[in-house]
Amino acid sequence: MAVPRFGLAGLALLLFLAWAGPARAESGHVSTAPTGAGDMPSASVQAPALELRPITEVEMRAVTPPVTREAAWAHARASAWLTALHRAVSAFPQRREIRMGAVAPAERLALAAQLYRAAAPPLADAPDAAKAAGSAEDSPLHVALSLTSRPQAGTELILALRNPELLALRHTLISETRDTLEIMDRHWPGGTAAVRGTVPAAKTPETAASPSERTKRDFRQARDWQRMGARLNGLWLAQAALDLTPEGWLTGADALSTLERAAREAPRSPTVRLLLAEAQLQRNLPQQSIESCTEALRLAPGSNLISGRARYIRALAHWRLQQLALAEDDLNAALHTRTPSTPQGAEQARRLRARGAVRMLRRNYPGMCADFSAACALGDCEGLAVARAQKYCRTRAATAPQSAPASLPPSFLAAPAGQIPENTEKQTPEPAQGNPMNSDKPDRPEGDPAS
């Protein structure tokens, strides 16, 4: 008796399961069950309210050539943000989830960045930003930064603690910001960036140099200051764009323009490139996403965190372009990358589902069954259930059926939902007969899996 083929509807469901991210709770509701191996969320309850008081921090910076006003303002804003985050950590309520879920100081700092939204007025609105009359220097810049609690902070807390990659990338952006500030502090004219009372800064060899030497050196250094200030601004934009979506992405499709600007201003940040790749993939730009992932890998060759996530996103982009061998290679690397924030539970199951679906498309049925079974061991058995409904993955004899599954049209992996690529000929669907899951000529689906 011949083994039934995969119907196109069954393939669509498999692809949807592989592409869909871990379920995020509805408004104000999260699952309270553990998310470890073999124990996935199963019930949703109202998340306990989390009261976080607002925090305000003010920084002043003297604009002394060759420091530009833009660089001084970016330095002041970033410094105020880090100081406010430390104050927020000190003011965390004594919640069991925080005490047990965020133990290390770096984890708590990243958690504060996730639970609070930071806001500061633009440079044009900064008090005393105008150049003082008859002075070669700008008057000190005042930056007032405020941290306010995100809506439904209790839900955000539980979701953040269950997504270690989210907090790890938050911490990476914080570290990049701190490193940039330290470089600027070491070279700040007068030896300090902060304005201390009304005592003028001491003369330095730089300021005591001859006018011709100062002009030459200031011109070179001004470009450096401008570049460092732009980097701080790019990292600030990336922090604002980093946010868990209901589909499991670490940024949304609507953040594409923000991340493109961040990548221009912080071109050497692997974290910014990684987030840009995720936004590009969601906007159906797989080739650009591959390029951004490759650049992130080049900028951070020793970072397992960047490597694991970038290879996973790049695998999905290769999949969209039907480059299945490259997709499987990247998924293999992503699944074998080990970091302190190695994906667990739902995130690991999602990567296994993706590789299982790719292996199915490559006619690797034993590998497909192994991945779906491993995902089921983590608590996600939907992929395995669909495969078994098609009489796959039941016995050893059934793992290598003689008949091949139906092929996928290009519109499944190359276009967003409800669209067909311009170079793909639209097929006229035939009337469905019998069970569509076992039909040899099923109707063309209405759209491809959600990304």
LINMOUR-V211445 format. One record per backbone hydrogen bond with DSSP energy under -0.5 kcal/mol. NH is the residue of the N-H (numbers start at 1). CO is the residue of the C=O. Records with the same first field share a line. If there is no record, write none. Layout:
# LINMOUR-V211445
NH->CO ; CO
This chain:
# LINMOUR-V211445
7->437
9->436
11->7
12->8
13->9
14->10
15->11
16->12
17->13
18->14
19->15
20->16
24->246
29->26
30->45
32->43
39->36
45->30
47->28
52->50
55->147
57->145
59->143
61->141
62->193
63->138
64->62
65->63
67->64
72->68
73->69
74->70
75->71
76->72
77->73
78->74
79->75
80->76
81->77
82->78
83->79
84->80
85->81
86->82
87->83
88->84
89->85
90->86
91->87
92->89
95->93
99->95
100->96
101->97
102->98
108->104
109->105
110->106
111->107
112->108
113->109
114->110
115->111
116->112
117->148
119->146
121->144
125->122
126->123
129->126
132->137
135->132
138->63
139->130
141->61
142->127
143->59 ; 141
144->142
145->57 ; 143
146->119
147->55
148->117
150->115
153->150
156->152
157->153
158->154
159->155
160->156
161->157
162->158
163->160
166->163
167->163
168->164
169->165
170->166
171->167
172->168
173->169
174->170
175->171
176->172
177->173
178->174
179->175
180->176
181->177
182->178
183->179
184->180
185->181
186->182
187->183
188->185
191->188
192->189
195->60
196->194
197->195
199->196
208->204
209->205 ; 206
214->210
215->211
216->212
217->213
218->214
219->215
220->216
221->217
222->218
223->219
224->220
225->221
226->222
227->223
228->224
229->225
230->226
231->227
232->228
233->229
234->230
235->231
236->232
237->233
238->234
239->235
240->236
241->237
242->238
243->241 ; 250
245->249
248->245
255->252
256->253
259->255
260->256
261->257
262->258
263->259
264->260
265->261
266->262
269->266
270->268
273->269
274->270
275->271
276->272
277->273
278->274
279->275
280->276
281->277
282->278
283->279
284->281
285->280
289->285
290->286
291->287
292->288
293->289
294->290
295->291
296->292
297->293
298->294
299->295
300->296
301->298
303->300
304->302
307->303
308->304
309->305
310->306
311->307
312->308
313->309
314->310
315->311
316->312
317->313
318->314
319->315
320->316
321->317
322->319
323->318
324->322
327->323
328->324
329->325
330->326
331->327
332->328
333->329
334->330
335->331
336->332
337->333 ; 334
342->339
347->344
348->344
349->345
350->346
351->347
352->348
353->349
354->350
355->351
356->352
357->353
358->354
359->355
360->356
361->357
362->358
363->360
364->359
365->363
368->364
369->365
370->366
371->367
372->368
373->369
374->370
375->371
376->372
377->373
378->374 ; 375
379->376
380->375
381->379
385->381
386->382
387->383
388->384
389->385
390->386 ; 387
391->388
392->387
399->395 ; 396
400->397
401->398
406->6
412->409
413->410
414->410
415->411
419->416
424->421
425->423
429->427
438->435
439->436
